[in-house]
Amino acid sequence: MYLITGASGGLAQTAAELLLESVPADQVILTTRAPGKLQAFADRGVHVRYADFAAPDSLESAFAGAQRMLLVSTAQVGSRIGFHRNAIEAARRAGVQYLAYTSIVGAGTEGNDAVVCVEHRATEAMLRESGLRWNALRDSQYAEAVAYFVAPGAVAMGQMVGAWGEGTVGFVAREDCAATAVGALLGRGEDNRAYEVTGPEELTYRQVCAMVSEISGADVGYVPISDEEQYAAFDAMGVPREYQNDMSSSPIPWNSDDMVSFSRAIRVGHMSSLSDTVLTLAGRTPRSMRSVLEEAAATWPPAGAALQAAAADSVAEAAL
């Protein structure tokens, strides 16, 4: 049987749908902290089970019967390593034979001190020592993260501001990552090795900014800033520097140490990678950054929307 963890999340649900194209529903186990969200899968005959990495006692029974498992990494900075240790140990006790893990590009570089890479590197070390057959799938940065979160603000403000410098990234579509993970789960890869999962080309953020400008029709300038300037911007927004158990008061669900160290890793070249893994494991040509941007463009605000709003506010204040 095949098992996918964190199946309420976007990547895991996409992977589940792709897996069901190849294996019967009764051979698939999906685990989640919110089984009710996966009722549609249960109705199709998929085994939906409760599992919480923060509650180790829930895991072994949730994993029972699975031979091949996809461990989708958690998003909880600061807790990620412990949660992953709980999952790997429970998988071993439950008799899982093979485990694929969604890691990140840059995790294999010892000098890379980006918070996210340090945590994924630690998880990969646990995998190597687990006695399980394994693959680490080192996903590059999602193209959608730029297309749906960075680009809209850049179009509205007429600037793409960040500390990425001129470092390159092999931006990859999330669905390509999901398809690659399913390929590994189905045994298309070579056991006990890491695969870097990238899109078809490496790009700088400056090049991406030019694409956003062209696609949107807006005059979007690229503005490189320092780590200190990026910290100051996040401080002004009320984003905590270190991870907190309760991030509800932050306008962004990530702490600034995580985001700034990630930008720095891009700038110094630690996130630069290009591979044919999507074609090898998923049997498909990866989507380009441009295609993801073009698809997302319908969700972007009108060019200069934020600047227009600021100007209107200034006029209103002057009239008081």
C-alpha positions as CSV (number, residue, x, y, z in Angstrom):
1,M,0.0,0.0,0.0
2,Y,1.0,3.6,-0.6
3,L,0.8,6.4,2.0
4,I,0.9,10.2,1.7
5,T,1.2,12.3,4.8
6,G,-0.2,15.9,5.3
7,A,-2.8,15.1,2.7
8,S,-5.0,18.1,3.5
9,G,-2.2,20.3,2.0
10,G,-2.0,21.4,-1.6
11,L,1.0,19.4,-2.8
12,A,-0.1,16.3,-1.0
13,Q,-3.6,16.5,-2.4
14,T,-2.3,16.9,-5.9
15,A,0.0,14.0,-5.4
16,A,-2.9,11.9,-4.1
17,E,-4.9,12.6,-7.3
18,L,-2.0,11.7,-9.5
19,L,-1.3,8.5,-7.5
20,L,-4.9,7.4,-8.0
21,E,-4.4,7.5,-11.7
22,S,-1.9,4.6,-11.3
23,V,-3.1,2.5,-8.3
24,P,-6.6,1.4,-7.0
25,A,-8.1,3.6,-4.3
26,D,-8.0,0.8,-1.7
27,Q,-4.2,0.7,-2.0
28,V,-3.9,4.4,-1.0
29,I,-3.6,5.7,2.6
30,L,-3.9,9.5,3.2
31,T,-3.1,10.8,6.7
32,T,-4.0,14.2,8.0
33,R,-4.9,16.1,11.2
34,A,-8.3,17.0,9.6
35,P,-9.8,13.8,8.1
36,G,-13.1,15.6,7.5
37,K,-11.3,17.6,4.8
38,L,-10.6,14.5,2.8
39,Q,-14.1,13.0,2.8
40,A,-14.2,13.1,-1.0
41,F,-11.2,10.8,-1.1
42,A,-12.8,8.5,1.5
43,D,-15.9,8.3,-0.6
44,R,-13.8,7.0,-3.5
45,G,-12.4,4.1,-1.3
46,V,-9.2,5.7,-0.1
47,H,-8.1,5.0,3.5
48,V,-8.2,8.3,5.3
49,R,-6.6,8.3,8.7
50,Y,-5.9,10.8,11.5
51,A,-2.2,11.5,12.2
52,D,-0.5,14.3,14.0
53,F,3.3,14.6,13.9
54,A,3.1,16.5,17.2
55,A,1.3,13.4,18.8
56,P,3.7,10.5,18.2
57,D,1.2,8.0,19.6
58,S,-1.1,8.7,16.6
59,L,1.4,7.8,14.0
60,E,2.2,4.1,14.0
61,S,-1.4,2.9,13.7
62,A,-2.0,5.6,11.0
63,F,1.0,4.2,9.0
64,A,0.1,0.5,9.5
65,G,-0.1,-1.5,6.3
66,A,1.9,0.9,4.2
67,Q,5.0,-0.3,2.3
68,R,5.8,2.9,0.5
69,M,5.4,6.3,2.0
70,L,5.6,10.0,0.9
71,L,6.5,12.2,3.8
72,V,5.5,15.7,2.9
73,S,7.6,18.1,5.0
74,T,5.8,20.3,7.5
75,A,5.9,24.1,7.4
76,Q,6.5,24.6,11.2
77,V,9.8,26.3,11.4
78,G,11.5,25.4,14.7
79,S,9.4,22.2,15.1
80,R,10.0,20.6,11.7
81,I,13.0,18.4,12.8
82,G,11.2,16.9,15.8
83,F,8.0,16.3,13.8
84,H,9.9,14.6,11.0
85,R,11.8,12.5,13.5
86,N,8.5,11.3,15.0
87,A,7.2,10.4,11.5
88,I,10.3,8.5,10.4
89,E,10.6,6.5,13.6
90,A,6.9,5.6,13.4
91,A,7.3,4.6,9.8
92,R,10.1,2.2,10.7
93,R,8.1,0.7,13.6
94,A,5.0,0.3,11.3
95,G,6.9,-1.7,8.8
96,V,7.2,0.9,6.0
97,Q,10.0,-0.2,3.6
98,Y,10.5,2.9,1.5
99,L,10.1,6.6,2.3
100,A,10.3,9.6,-0.1
101,Y,10.7,13.0,1.6
102,T,10.0,16.4,0.1
103,S,13.2,18.4,1.0
104,I,14.6,21.5,-0.7
105,V,17.3,22.5,-3.1
106,G,20.3,23.7,-1.1
107,A,19.9,21.1,1.7
108,G,23.0,19.2,0.4
109,T,25.3,22.2,0.8
110,E,26.9,22.2,4.2
111,G,27.7,25.9,4.2
112,N,24.1,26.8,3.5
113,D,22.8,28.3,6.7
114,A,19.3,29.2,5.5
115,V,16.9,28.1,8.3
116,V,14.8,25.9,6.0
117,C,17.8,24.2,4.5
118,V,19.4,23.5,7.9
119,E,16.1,21.8,9.0
120,H,15.7,19.8,5.8
121,R,19.4,18.7,6.0
122,A,18.8,17.4,9.5
123,T,15.8,15.4,8.3
124,E,17.8,13.9,5.4
125,A,20.4,12.8,7.9
126,M,17.7,11.0,9.9
127,L,16.5,9.3,6.7
128,R,20.0,8.0,5.9
129,E,20.3,6.5,9.4
130,S,16.7,5.1,9.5
131,G,17.4,1.7,7.9
132,L,14.6,2.5,5.4
133,R,15.1,2.7,1.6
134,W,14.7,6.4,0.8
135,N,14.8,9.3,-1.6
136,A,15.1,13.0,-0.7
137,L,13.3,15.1,-3.3
138,R,14.9,18.5,-3.1
139,D,12.3,20.8,-4.6
140,S,13.4,24.2,-5.8
141,Q,11.4,27.3,-5.0
142,Y,7.8,27.1,-6.2
143,A,7.1,29.2,-9.2
144,E,3.6,29.8,-7.7
145,A,5.2,31.5,-4.6
146,V,6.5,34.2,-6.9
147,A,3.5,34.3,-9.3
148,Y,0.8,34.6,-6.6
149,F,2.5,36.3,-3.7
150,V,5.5,38.3,-4.9
151,A,4.3,39.4,-8.3
152,P,1.0,41.0,-7.3
153,G,2.7,43.4,-4.9
154,A,5.4,44.2,-7.4
155,V,2.8,45.1,-10.0
156,A,0.8,47.2,-7.6
157,M,3.9,49.1,-6.3
158,G,5.9,49.2,-9.6
159,Q,8.8,47.6,-7.8
160,M,10.0,44.1,-7.0
161,V,12.0,44.5,-3.8
162,G,14.1,41.8,-2.2
163,A,17.5,40.6,-1.0
164,W,17.9,37.9,-3.7
165,G,20.6,39.9,-5.6
166,E,21.6,38.2,-8.8
167,G,21.4,34.6,-7.6
168,T,19.7,32.1,-9.8
169,V,16.8,29.7,-9.0
170,G,15.4,26.8,-11.0
171,F,11.8,27.8,-10.2
172,V,9.5,24.7,-10.4
173,A,5.8,24.4,-10.6
174,R,4.2,22.8,-7.5
175,E,2.3,20.2,-9.7
176,D,5.6,19.1,-11.2
177,C,6.9,18.5,-7.7
178,A,3.8,16.5,-6.8
179,A,4.2,14.4,-10.0
180,T,7.9,13.8,-9.3
181,A,7.0,12.7,-5.7
182,V,4.5,10.2,-7.1
183,G,7.0,8.9,-9.6
184,A,9.4,8.2,-6.7
185,L,6.6,6.7,-4.6
186,L,5.9,4.3,-7.6
187,G,9.5,3.2,-7.7
188,R,10.8,5.1,-10.7
189,G,13.9,6.4,-9.0
190,E,17.1,5.0,-7.7
191,D,16.9,4.2,-4.0
192,N,19.0,5.9,-1.3
193,R,19.8,9.1,-3.1
194,A,18.7,12.7,-3.3
195,Y,17.1,14.2,-6.4
196,E,17.1,17.9,-7.1
197,V,13.7,18.9,-8.5
198,T,13.8,22.0,-10.7
199,G,12.0,23.7,-13.6
200,P,13.5,23.9,-17.1
201,E,15.7,27.0,-16.6
202,E,17.6,29.0,-13.9
203,L,16.5,32.6,-13.5
204,T,17.4,35.5,-11.4
205,Y,14.7,37.5,-9.7
206,R,15.7,40.4,-11.9
207,Q,14.8,38.2,-15.0
208,V,11.5,37.2,-13.3
209,C,10.8,40.9,-12.6
210,A,11.3,41.6,-16.3
211,M,8.8,38.9,-17.2
212,V,6.3,40.3,-14.7
213,S,6.7,43.7,-16.2
214,E,6.2,42.4,-19.7
215,I,3.2,40.2,-18.9
216,S,1.4,42.8,-16.8
217,G,2.2,45.8,-19.0
218,A,3.3,47.6,-15.9
219,D,6.7,49.3,-15.5
220,V,8.1,47.1,-12.7
221,G,11.6,47.9,-11.5
222,Y,13.9,45.5,-9.7
223,V,15.2,46.8,-6.4
224,P,17.9,44.7,-4.7
225,I,18.2,45.4,-0.9
226,S,20.5,44.1,1.9
227,D,19.6,41.7,4.6
228,E,19.5,44.5,7.1
229,E,17.0,46.5,4.9
230,Q,14.9,43.4,4.5
231,Y,14.9,42.8,8.3
232,A,13.9,46.4,8.8
233,A,10.9,46.0,6.4
234,F,9.7,42.9,8.1
235,D,10.2,44.6,11.5
236,A,8.0,47.5,10.4
237,M,5.3,45.0,9.3
238,G,5.3,43.4,12.7
239,V,6.8,40.1,11.5
240,P,8.7,38.4,14.4
241,R,12.4,37.5,13.7
242,E,12.2,34.1,15.4
243,Y,9.5,31.5,15.0
244,Q,6.8,31.6,17.6
245,N,4.3,28.9,18.4
246,D,1.5,31.4,17.8
247,M,2.1,33.4,14.6
248,S,-1.4,34.7,14.4
249,S,-0.4,38.2,15.2
250,S,2.1,38.3,12.2
251,P,0.9,39.5,8.8
252,I,3.0,36.7,7.3
253,P,3.0,33.1,8.6
254,W,6.8,32.9,8.4
255,N,9.4,34.5,10.7
256,S,11.9,37.0,9.2
257,D,15.0,34.9,10.1
258,D,13.6,32.2,7.9
259,M,12.8,34.5,5.0
260,V,16.0,36.6,5.1
261,S,18.3,33.6,5.4
262,F,16.5,32.1,2.4
263,S,16.9,35.2,0.3
264,R,20.6,35.3,1.3
265,A,21.0,31.7,0.2
266,I,19.7,32.6,-3.2
267,R,21.9,35.6,-3.4
268,V,25.1,33.7,-2.7
269,G,24.3,30.9,-5.1
270,H,23.3,28.1,-2.7
271,M,19.9,27.6,-4.3
272,S,21.2,27.5,-7.9
273,S,20.4,24.1,-9.5
274,L,19.1,22.7,-12.7
275,S,18.1,19.0,-13.3
276,D,16.1,16.7,-15.5
277,T,14.4,15.0,-12.4
278,V,10.9,16.0,-13.4
279,L,11.3,14.3,-16.7
280,T,13.1,11.3,-15.2
281,L,10.7,10.6,-12.3
282,A,7.4,12.1,-13.5
283,G,7.8,11.5,-17.2
284,R,6.8,15.0,-18.1
285,T,8.5,18.3,-19.2
286,P,8.4,20.8,-16.4
287,R,6.5,24.0,-16.7
288,S,8.3,27.2,-17.3
289,M,8.3,30.2,-15.0
290,R,6.7,32.3,-17.7
291,S,3.8,29.9,-18.1
292,V,3.0,30.0,-14.4
293,L,3.3,33.8,-14.4
294,E,1.0,34.1,-17.4
295,E,-1.6,31.9,-15.7
296,A,-1.4,33.9,-12.5
297,A,-1.6,37.3,-14.2
298,A,-5.4,37.3,-14.1
299,T,-5.2,37.5,-10.3
300,W,-2.8,40.5,-10.2
301,P,-4.0,44.0,-9.4
302,P,-4.1,46.8,-11.9
303,A,-0.7,48.3,-12.5
304,G,0.2,50.9,-9.9
305,A,-2.8,50.2,-7.8
306,A,-1.0,50.7,-4.5
307,L,0.6,53.9,-5.8
308,Q,-2.8,55.2,-7.0
309,A,-4.3,54.4,-3.6
310,A,-1.5,56.2,-1.8
311,A,-1.9,59.3,-4.0
312,A,-5.6,59.3,-3.4
313,D,-5.0,59.2,0.4
314,S,-2.6,62.1,0.1
315,V,-5.2,64.2,-1.7
316,A,-7.8,63.3,0.9
317,E,-5.5,64.3,3.7
318,A,-4.7,67.6,2.0
319,A,-8.4,68.4,1.7
320,L,-9.0,68.0,5.5
